[in-house]
C-alpha cells in the first residue's frame, strides 16, 4: 500500500517567519472616509467663516481680564477639590465604620449632596443670610464670644467654594470607599497580627494602595470640577466664563469671546489630563516619566487599541 510522503522540511512553512496580517474591515474605511470628510468640512468652516472673527479671539486671548478670570477658575478648582477630598476621606471612613451613627450620618450627607444640583447649592449658599442672618460663637447657655453678619461671611467666592466643595465631597467619598474596599482584606489581617492599630493600618497600608485605584476617577472629577466652576457666573463672580461675558456685553463680540473661553477650558483640561496620566503611571511603576513618554502613552492608551490579527501560512 502506498504511503503519502511528507514534504521536505525546506518546503514546509516556518512558523517563526510568518507575519501577522490585520483583519480587513471595509466598515473601517467607510467610517474613516466619512469622518475625514466631516473633519475637512469643520476645518473649512473654522477657516472661512468670517463671523468667527479670529482677530478678535487673538486680541482677547491673553487680555488682563481673561487671565484674571482664568486664575480665579484655577483657584476655585484647586480649593474645592482639596476641601472636597479631605471631607470625602472622612466620609468614606465613616461609611466603613462599625458605628451605625457614623454610617447613617455619612450616608445622609452623600445622599443629600449628590442629589442636589451644584447650581441650586450655589444659589442657596449665596442666600444663606436669609435663613441665618448672624453667626455667633459662645459658651452654651452662656456669654457670646464672637458674632458676625452672614452677609459679610458669605461672599460670592465663599459661596462658590462651599457649593462646589460639598458636592465634590459626596462623589469623592464613594470613590474612596470603593478604593478602600478593593484592597485585599488579608493585608489588614496581616497588619493586625503585627500589632498595628486600625488607624495605622488605614494610614500606612490601605490608603496608599487605594490611592492607585482612585487616581483615575479623581482625575476625571478634577476636570469636571474645572467645568463646574463656570456655574459661578450666576453669582457674578468673575471667573473665566463671566470675564468673557463681561467683555462681550460691552463689545457685542459674543462668539469670539466664547471661543476664547472654550480654548482656555480645552487647554486646562488637557493639562489636567496629562498630570493625572503622569501621576497614575508614577504610582503604578514607581518611576518618573518624561513628558514625551507621557504624551505618547496618553495618545496610545486613549485613541488606539490593539488590533486582532490572523496568521497567514
C-alpha positions in Angstrom: 0.0 0.0 0.0 1.4 3.4 -1.0 2.0 5.8 1.8 1.7 9.6 1.4 5.1 11.2 1.5 5.7 14.2 3.8 7.0 17.3 2.1 10.7 18.0 2.8 11.4 20.3 5.8 12.6 23.0 3.4 9.2 23.1 1.7 7.2 23.4 4.9 6.4 27.0 6.2 8.4 28.2 9.1 6.1 29.4 11.8 8.7 31.8 13.1 8.8 33.5 9.7 5.0 34.1 9.4 3.8 37.6 9.7 0.6 38.7 11.3 -1.9 40.1 8.8 -4.5 42.6 10.2 -8.1 41.6 9.5 -9.7 43.8 6.9 -12.8 45.6 7.9 -14.5 47.6 5.0 -16.6 49.4 7.5 -13.4 51.0 8.9 -12.6 52.5 5.5 -16.1 53.7 5.0 -16.4 55.2 8.5 -12.9 56.7 8.3 -13.7 58.4 5.0 -16.9 59.8 6.3 -15.1 61.1 9.4 -12.4 62.6 7.3 -14.9 64.4 5.2 -16.6 65.8 8.3 -13.3 67.0 9.7 -12.4 68.7 6.5 -15.8 70.4 6.4 -15.4 71.5 10.0 -11.9 72.9 9.4 -13.2 74.7 6.3 -16.0 76.3 8.4 -13.5 77.5 11.0 -11.2 79.0 8.4 -13.7 80.6 6.0 -16.5 81.8 8.3 -15.9 85.5 8.8 -18.3 85.6 11.7 -15.8 83.8 14.0 -13.5 86.9 13.9 -10.2 85.2 14.7 -8.5 88.5 15.0 -10.8 89.4 18.0 -10.0 85.9 19.5 -6.3 86.7 19.2 -6.8 90.2 20.7 -8.5 88.9 23.9 -6.8 85.6 24.3 -4.2 87.0 26.8 -6.0 90.1 27.9 -5.7 91.0 31.6 -9.4 90.5 32.3 -9.4 87.0 30.8 -6.2 86.0 32.6 -7.6 87.2 35.9 -10.7 85.1 35.3 -8.5 82.2 34.4 -6.6 82.4 37.6 -9.8 82.6 39.6 -11.1 79.5 37.9 -7.9 77.6 38.7 -8.1 78.8 42.3 -11.7 77.7 42.7 -10.9 74.3 41.2 -7.9 73.7 43.5 -9.6 74.8 46.7 -12.9 73.0 46.0 -11.0 69.7 45.2 -8.8 69.9 48.3 -11.7 70.6 50.6 -13.9 68.0 48.8 -11.3 65.3 49.0 -10.5 65.9 52.7 -14.2 65.7 53.6 -14.6 62.7 51.2 -11.9 60.7 53.0 -13.6 61.3 56.4 -17.0 60.4 54.9 -15.6 57.2 53.4 -14.1 56.1 56.7 -17.4 56.8 58.4 -19.2 54.7 55.8 -16.9 51.8 56.6 -17.1 52.3 60.3 -18.9 49.8 62.6 -20.6 52.7 64.3 -24.2 52.9 63.0 -24.3 56.6 63.8 -21.3 57.4 61.7 -22.6 55.2 58.9 -26.0 56.9 58.9 -24.6 60.4 59.1 -22.2 59.8 56.2 -25.0 58.1 54.1 -27.3 61.1 54.6 -24.5 63.6 53.7 -23.7 61.7 50.5 -27.4 61.2 49.6 -28.1 64.9 50.0 -25.1 66.5 48.2 -25.2 64.0 45.4 -28.9 64.6 44.9 -29.0 68.4 44.9 -27.6 70.0 41.7 -24.5 72.2 42.2 -26.2 75.3 40.7 -29.0 75.0 43.3 -26.4 74.8 46.0 -24.5 77.8 44.8 -27.7 79.9 44.9 -28.7 78.5 48.3 -25.3 79.2 50.0 -25.2 82.7 48.5 -28.6 83.5 50.0 -27.9 81.8 53.4 -28.2 85.1 55.2 -32.0 85.0 54.5 -32.1 81.8 56.7 -29.4 82.7 59.3 -28.8 86.5 59.5 -26.0 86.3 62.1 -23.4 83.7 63.2 -22.2 83.6 66.8 -19.8 81.5 68.9 -20.1 81.3 72.6 -20.5 79.2 75.7 -23.7 77.1 75.6 -26.3 79.0 77.6 -23.6 81.4 78.5 -22.0 84.6 77.2 -21.4 85.2 73.5 -17.7 85.3 72.5 -17.9 86.2 68.8 -20.6 87.1 66.3 -20.7 88.3 62.7 -23.2 89.0 59.9 -23.8 86.2 57.5 -23.7 88.7 54.6 -20.1 89.5 55.4 -19.1 85.9 55.6 -20.9 84.5 52.6 -19.3 86.3 49.6 -19.7 85.1 46.0 -16.3 83.4 46.3 -17.0 81.6 49.6 -20.5 80.6 48.4 -18.9 79.1 45.2 -16.3 77.2 47.3 -19.0 75.8 49.6 -21.3 74.7 46.8 -18.5 73.1 44.7 -16.5 71.5 47.6 -19.6 69.9 49.3 -20.8 68.5 46.0 -17.3 67.0 45.4 -17.1 65.6 48.9 -20.1 63.3 48.2 -18.7 61.9 45.0 -15.2 61.6 46.4 -16.4 59.7 49.4 -17.9 57.0 47.2 -14.8 56.7 45.1 -12.5 56.5 48.1 -14.8 54.0 49.8 -14.7 51.8 46.7 -10.9 52.1 46.6 -10.5 51.1 50.2 -12.8 48.1 49.8 -10.8 47.0 46.8 -7.7 46.4 48.9 -7.2 42.8 49.9 -8.6 42.1 53.3 -5.8 39.8 54.0 -3.4 42.7 54.2 -5.3 44.3 57.1 -5.4 41.0 58.9 -1.6 40.7 58.5 -1.2 44.2 59.8 -3.3 43.3 62.8 -1.1 40.3 63.6 1.9 42.7 63.5 0.3 44.7 66.3 -0.8 47.7 64.1 -3.9 49.6 65.2 -6.8 50.2 62.8 -5.7 53.8 62.2 -2.1 52.8 61.5 -3.3 50.1 59.1 -5.5 52.5 57.3 -2.8 55.2 57.1 0.2 53.0 56.1 -1.3 50.1 54.2 -4.9 50.7 53.0 -5.0 54.3 51.9 -1.7 54.2 49.9 -3.0 51.2 47.9 -6.4 52.7 47.5 -4.8 55.8 46.1 -3.7 53.9 43.0 -7.3 52.8 42.4 -9.0 56.2 42.9 -6.5 58.4 41.0 -8.2 57.9 37.6 -11.7 58.8 38.8 -10.4 61.7 40.9 -8.6 63.0 37.8 -11.9 62.9 35.9 -13.6 64.6 38.8 -11.0 67.4 38.7 -11.6 68.0 35.1 -15.4 68.0 35.8 -14.8 70.5 38.7 -12.9 72.8 36.3 -16.0 72.9 34.1 -18.4 73.2 37.1 -16.7 76.4 38.0 -18.4 78.1 35.1 -21.6 77.8 37.1 -20.4 80.5 39.5 -21.2 83.1 36.8 -24.7 83.2 38.3 -23.1 84.7 41.4 -21.5 87.4 39.3 -18.1 86.0 40.3 -15.6 86.9 37.6 -14.3 83.5 36.6 -13.1 82.7 33.1 -16.6 82.5 31.6 -18.0 85.5 33.4 -15.0 87.6 32.4 -15.7 86.7 28.8 -19.3 87.6 29.3 -18.5 91.0 30.7 -16.3 91.7 27.7 -18.8 90.7 25.1 -21.6 92.6 26.9 -19.5 95.7 26.1 -18.1 94.8 22.7 -21.0 92.7 21.4 -18.4 90.2 20.1 -20.2 87.2 21.7 -18.9 84.3 19.5 -15.2 85.3 19.6 -15.2 85.7 23.4 -16.9 82.4 23.8 -14.2 80.8 21.6 -11.6 82.4 23.9 -13.2 80.8 26.9 -13.6 77.5 25.1 -9.9 77.4 24.1 -8.7 78.1 27.6 -11.0 75.4 29.0 -9.6 72.9 26.5 -6.0 73.9 27.3 -6.6 73.5 31.1 -8.5 70.1 30.6 -5.6 68.8 28.5 -3.0 69.9 31.1 -5.0 68.2 33.9 -5.4 65.0 31.8 -1.6 64.9 31.4 -1.0 65.4 35.1 -3.4 62.7 36.0 -1.8 60.3 33.5 1.6 61.1 34.8 0.6 60.5 38.5 -1.1 57.3 37.5 2.0 55.9 35.8 4.2 57.1 38.6 2.2 55.3 41.2 2.0 52.1 39.2 5.6 52.0 38.2 7.3 53.9 40.9 9.3 55.8 38.2 9.2 59.3 36.8 8.2 59.7 33.2 9.5 62.1 30.6 6.9 64.5 29.2 7.4 62.9 25.7 6.6 59.4 27.2 3.6 60.8 28.9 2.3 62.3 25.7 2.9 59.1 23.6 1.4 56.9 26.3 -1.6 59.1 26.6 -2.2 59.1 22.8 -1.8 55.3 22.6 -4.0 54.4 25.5 -6.8 56.9 24.7 -7.0 56.6 20.9 -5.6 53.3 19.8 -6.5 49.7 20.7 -4.6 46.5 19.8 -5.9 45.0 16.5 -6.9 41.4 16.1 -4.6 39.6 13.8 -4.6 36.3 11.9 -1.6 34.3 10.9 -1.0 33.6 7.3 0.6 30.4 6.2 
